[in-house]
Amino acid sequence: LAEMDPEMSAQQVVTPPQILVIYLLISAFLLGLAFAPVPTLIAVNVLLTLFYTGNFLFKAILVWVGGSAQETSSRAIAAEASLLRDEDLPVYTVLVPMFREPEVLPILTKALRNLDYPLAKLDIKIVLEEGDHETIEAARSLDLEGVFEIIRVPASHPQTKPKACNFALRYSQGEFLVIFDAEDKPEPDQLKKVVAAFNQSAPNTACIQCRLNYYNARENWLTRMFTLDYSLWFDLMLPGLERLKVPIPLGGTSNHFRMDVLRELNAWDPFNVTEDADLGIRLTQKGYRVGVIDSTTFEEANVSIPNWVRQRSRWIKGYMQTFLVHSRRPVHLWRSIGASGVFGFVFFIGGTFLSGLLNPIFWAIFAIWMIFGAEAITPYFPLPVLYMSLLNLLVGNGLLIYLTMVAPFRRRWTDLAPWGITVVGYWVLMTVASYKALSQLIFNPFYWEKTQHGLSKHTANEVAEANLDGEGAGK
């Protein structure tokens, strides 16, 4: 990608024109503080207040539109999937990139065997780094069927998931391709539903994104909050983006591609640590469509806060990279995705990391107001700005808490709803992850921070059960 389409690659973190724009903005702000501090701070405050208001409203619209998404298409897809004959199904490549995760291999192989798809038409690639001897030996010891192939990725820079997937792509034989993570448990009929969805979709549909959620949702507070987060994101917001024709940042797994389009677009960006979100935006700019269907892949939610911060900071760093890449040519972006697409891109990609970075500033202002009274902030908050800020504080945050609480209702997980009240604590963690992401973007942009899987108390039971099933399958 960096060679064939360098404007779309994150190999160069910030381009010279972007450096110039950043320099001019910082210079204008500092000059304003020097010669007109109060008007400058008021102007910045107005811009940030409008950003927060737009962010709240956009997310509310997404949930409203996504929540009312048609159920008719889901029924039609399920009906066609049930009628598909084995001889009519295409060869399907399944990529499973792994790194130092031997303990979850039995879970993975069990989940893939449970797919309702002819085994002879599966082209399964377990993608491992050549130096990951422990996982390679664990995979060999399972004595897997012939449809499983171990792909060993040669050591090279950068050592990232997208680079490994790009290497495995040259050996892939399917008409369609899906990525699953090592601990994923997709619903058995997912591949057939995707084939049916492609059959019923517009010809320019290049990718179908399935929904993600967690099988250990109720393990602790963090897993509950992570589940509420994903329920809001995948069950409500992404369908909203699809209906509004806004570019969809793909999730890291269960995105199903047409192989010819994936190769045409030079596949994933190995320098972007959320290669999935980047590819979703790139597909839209190239004139392709991303669809969302009602089929779920269940994963293991992080049970450890340090582990969660490592994972989330990588995602946010990738969103920063994606925003920088696709804002390099604003005129091209506007022409390729339109006004609504640009608006959605700014608030959904930019808003995701900007909110985390800006929240501490407004929390500090609120604390000053509480401790020292209104007189301490009045000079910087003219009455209209003060009213809008109060609206954001009370109505905007209240709305986000409410949306978090209603997110699990679509799956009838009503017992999780009360935990939405505690989402403020989750936002604090998001801020920690955002600042860590910013630091890494500056000092170590291509570093892939490893997320440790298999920490859940459910994993031991899953591994034991999968091993028993594997022994039975072998006999």
Buried (B, 14 or more C-beta within 10 A) or exposed (E): BBEEEEEBBBBBBBBEEBEEEEEEEEEEBEEBEEEEEEEBBBBBBBEBBEBBBBBBEBBBBBBEBBBEBEEEBBEBBBEBBEEBEEEEBEBBBBBBBBBBBBBBBBBBBBBBBEBBBBEEBBBBBBBBBEBBEEBBEBBEEBEBBEBBBBBBBEEEEBBBBBBBBBBBBEEBEBBBBBBBBBBBBBBBBBBBBBBBBBEBBEEEBBBBBBBBBBBBBBBBEBBBBBBBBBBBBBBBBBBBBBBBBBBBBBBBBBBBBBBEBBBEBBBBBBBBBBBBBBBBBBBBBBEBBBBBBBBBBBBBBBBBEEBBBBBBBBBBBBBBBBBBBBBBBEEEBEEBBBEEBBBBBBBBBBBBBBBBBBBBEBBEBEEEBEEEEEEEBEEBBEEEBBEBBEBBBEEBBEBBBBBBBBBBBBBEBEEBBEBBEBBEEBBBBBBBBBBBBBEBBEEEBBBBBBBEBBBBEBBEEBBEEBBEBBEEEEE
